[in-house]
Amino acid sequence: MSVDRCVAICKPLHYPTIMNLRTCTLLIIICLAVSFILITWVVVTVSQLSFCGPHVIPHFFCDLGPLIHLSCSDSRSAESLTFGLAILLLLSSLIITIIAYSSIVVTVVHLPSAKERQKAFSTCSSHLIVLSLMYGSCVFIYVKPKQTSGLDTNRVAALMNTVVTPLLNPVIYTLRNKQVHQALRETVRRIQISR
């Protein structure tokens, strides 16, 4: 989405030719292929661990950290792999996002009117809010050298990542919609009149 927003704001006249069906399909295929390869690597590594004792994951969903914590064999290689991949994936996507939004800021600053600048920034604000929620919880959960520590605190961050962010997505993205603004004003007005 960062790249899409960057192309839409920085090169609006070229947008249909740059973000065509072929480019979008290629981006999706690359994301799926890289994800499949990396998750297969993690699954193979974790499946080689031996598990003994209680087979209850102390979490409300099967996440990698609590699963590795249940292993009774040496899990340092699996922990190192998950930590390294978390750093790699989060940093690479964060760098792409920073580069895209830096280009957007440079372009928007050079726009002639304040109304155009406000419109361009409001286009990106909802995406930035969702990104901060997602990056915050992912960094808190996955970017720790020792995955076995702090499982209780991970539950709160995992809840944020798996429940709160997806629930807030439609709210955040629809708040930019003019019809939603009008409906909210009318609802507030009705509430004030009924009091």
Secondary structure, 3 states (H helix, E strand, C coil): CHHHHHHHHHCCCCHHHHCCHHHHHHHHHHHHHHHHHHHHHHHHHHHCCCECCCCCCCCCCCCHHHHHHCECCCCHHHHHHHHHHHHHHHHHHHHHHHHHHHHHHHHHHCCCCHHHHHHHHHHHHHHHHHHHHHHHHHHHHHCCCCCCCCHHHHHHHHHHHHHHHHHHHHHHHHCCCHHHHHHHHHHHHHHHHHC
